[in-house]
Amino acid sequence: MDAIVIRNLSKSFGQKQAVSGLNMTVPAGAIYGFIGENGSGKSTTEKMICGLIPKSEGSIRIFGNDHTDAKVRAGIGVLIEAPGCFPGLTVWNNMMLQATNLGLENAEEQVRATLKLVRMEGSASNKYKNCSLGMKQRIGIAMALLGDPKLLVLDEPLNGLDADGMRIMREVLTDIVKDGEHTVLISSHLLPELQKIATHYGIIRHGRMIREMTAEELSEDCPTFVALRAADMRRARSVLNLHYARVEEDIEREYLRVYDAESPEEVVKHLYDNSVTVSELFTERIGLEEYYINLMEGRK
């Protein structure tokens, strides 16, 4: 059974159409990367899924049931914008307050287990206001996880994190879905980080879904290329253009890309035979960020 099935979903705010005829399928057990530019309708869609704002048209089903069903709503954990924590309370007391609001049995045990899951068990006595941004993001996820929801909806949880904070967040999210019974819907602009954990993707533009794919399908759609630097880059490109149909210059990283070569050795041979010395050579595949940019610019 799919975790989320959305059909023909629309949302208007007065004359502004935020979401328009959106179709979306999130498989159970997935980490679904929800991607789109600012104003594309990501947050609005997430808020409708969670019941925070009403839809104008269409349907949202969560694990086969309407998203307005009380039992369904109880099985959704949400972190949109910022955690609802009291700055002067400790992490532990904020978590216990949330557990009380949810009416959880064995609250202390659940809070302890959830803090351990998000790597915050050693910071339970810290006041929330003294926590770093990365710690606050993990606290927000911990609060969303109380009560063991089967669906976790996260809006930009990677923003502002340092490298270590991102690593921990990746570990937390992959741990959550290991049992195959939990699902994570996550929006993020940090596409290289998202690519490290997502199993599925949905790309939205102007309130419409323009592409859904698995991580495997993304990999198949992202070509491998031979990248090189040469002593004479202009001559190198001129030589390569004689042998290959697609040779591009990566201006930012200052190397040439050859997309249709059979092997790096073949590329080097063509250049060597034409007295062009190669100083650096490697093989690479385009990533999610470049794929997304190409798609937005109509190059896919």
C-alpha positions, -999 to 999 in steps of 0.1 A, spaced: 0 0 0 12 35 -8 17 59 20 3 90 2 -18 91 -30 -28 125 -42 -51 131 -72 -60 164 -89 -52 184 -58 -57 221 -60 -54 250 -36 -62 287 -42 -56 317 -19 -80 343 -34 -69 348 -70 -36 330 -65 -34 293 -75 -8 277 -53 -14 241 -63 -31 231 -95 -42 196 -104 -13 179 -85 -9 141 -87 16 125 -64 23 90 -51 46 83 -21 53 45 -16 53 32 19 88 28 34 102 56 11 122 86 18 105 108 -8 124 140 -18 99 167 -27 117 192 -49 108 226 -64 117 262 -65 104 288 -40 67 293 -45 62 261 -64 36 248 -39 57 223 -18 49 237 16 12 243 7 10 207 -4 26 194 28 2 215 49 -28 201 31 -15 165 36 -12 172 73 -46 189 75 -31 223 85 -50 240 57 -80 228 37 -78 218 0 -98 235 -26 -102 204 -49 -90 169 -53 -82 140 -29 -55 130 -5 -54 95 8 -30 84 36 -24 46 38 -56 41 18 -78 64 40 -89 100 36 -64 124 51 -92 140 73 -98 107 92 -89 112 128 -69 79 130 -50 89 99 -42 123 113 -29 107 145 -4 87 124 13 117 109 43 134 124 50 170 112 79 194 112 70 225 91 89 257 96 101 254 133 94 231 163 68 244 188 91 245 218 94 267 249 128 284 248 133 284 286 124 247 291 149 219 288 148 195 258 134 168 281 106 190 295 96 201 260 94 165 249 75 155 279 50 183 274 44 171 238 40 135 250 14 147 276 -4 166 248 -5 134 228 -18 114 258 10 89 254 14 60 278 49 53 291 58 89 282 92 89 298 102 56 280 90 69 247 107 103 251 140 85 261 138 62 231 130 90 207 158 112 219 182 83 214 170 78 179 178 114 169 212 114 188 200 138 215 200 116 246 230 134 259 214 168 256 181 162 274 190 186 302 199 215 278 176 244 276 160 246 241 172 282 237 208 271 241 207 244 215 224 248 181 203 250 149 211 213 141 201 202 176 168 222 173 161 205 140 166 171 156 144 181 185 117 190 160 120 156 144 120 139 178 87 157 187 72 147 154 82 111 161 65 109 194 36 84 193 54 64 165 37 80 135 40 59 103 43 91 81 68 119 88 64 152 69 94 175 70 97 209 54 134 219 48 149 201 79 184 204 64 185 242 62 214 259 81 231 227 92 268 222 92 285 192 77 283 172 109 247 182 114 238 170 79 255 137 85 236 131 117 203 141 100 209 117 72 216 89 96 184 97 116 162 97 85 176 65 71 172 48 105 135 58 107 126 39 75 148 8 80 118 -13 92 99 -6 60 69 5 80 77 42 83 77 68 55 94 102 52 83 130 30 110 157 29 113 189 10 147 205 6 167 228 -16 199 211 -7 197 186 -35 232 170 -32 224 161 4 189 149 -5 203 126 -31 223 108 -5 192 95 13 161 97 -10 147 66 -25 120 85 -46 116 120 -59 88 143 -69 96 175 -88 69 202 -87 67 234 -106 40 261 -106 18 239 -84 20 209 -108 39 177 -106 62 175 -136 81 143 -127 82 115 -103 109 89 -102 128 64 -81 165 69 -72 173 41 -97 154 59 -125 172 91 -117 206 73 -119 196 58 -153 186 93 -165 218 110 -154 246 103 -180 282 95 -171 308 116 -188 346 117 -191 360 149 -175 394 163 -183 417 193 -181 444 199 -207 473 222 -211 456 238 -241 418 237 -234 408 254 -266 427 230 -288 415 201 -267 379 210 -273 385 215 -310 401 180 -313 373 164 -293 346 180 -313 359 161 -343 353 128 -326 324 132 -303 289 147 -307 286 161 -272 315 180 -257 307 207 -231 327 231 -211 321 232 -173 330 268 -167 326 267 -130 350 238 -125 371 245 -155 371 212 -173 357 196 -205 330 170 -205 328 143 -231 295 124 -229 296 99 -257 331 84 -252 335 46 -248 363 50 -223 386 76 -208 416 59 -225 400 65 -259 396 102 -251 433 105 -241 444 87 -272 426 112 -295 442 141 -277 477 125 -275 476 118 -313 469 155 -318 497 167 -294 474 177 -266 486 169 -231 460 159 -205 467 171 -170 437 156 -152 412 129 -162 383 113 -144 348 98 -149 317 114 -133 279 112 -134 257 143 -133 238 146 -100 203 155 -88 211 192 -87 222 194 -123 194 171 -134 169 194 -117 184 226 -133 184 210 -167 148 200 -163 138 235 -152 156 250 -182 139 226 -206 170 206 -214 156 173 -203 
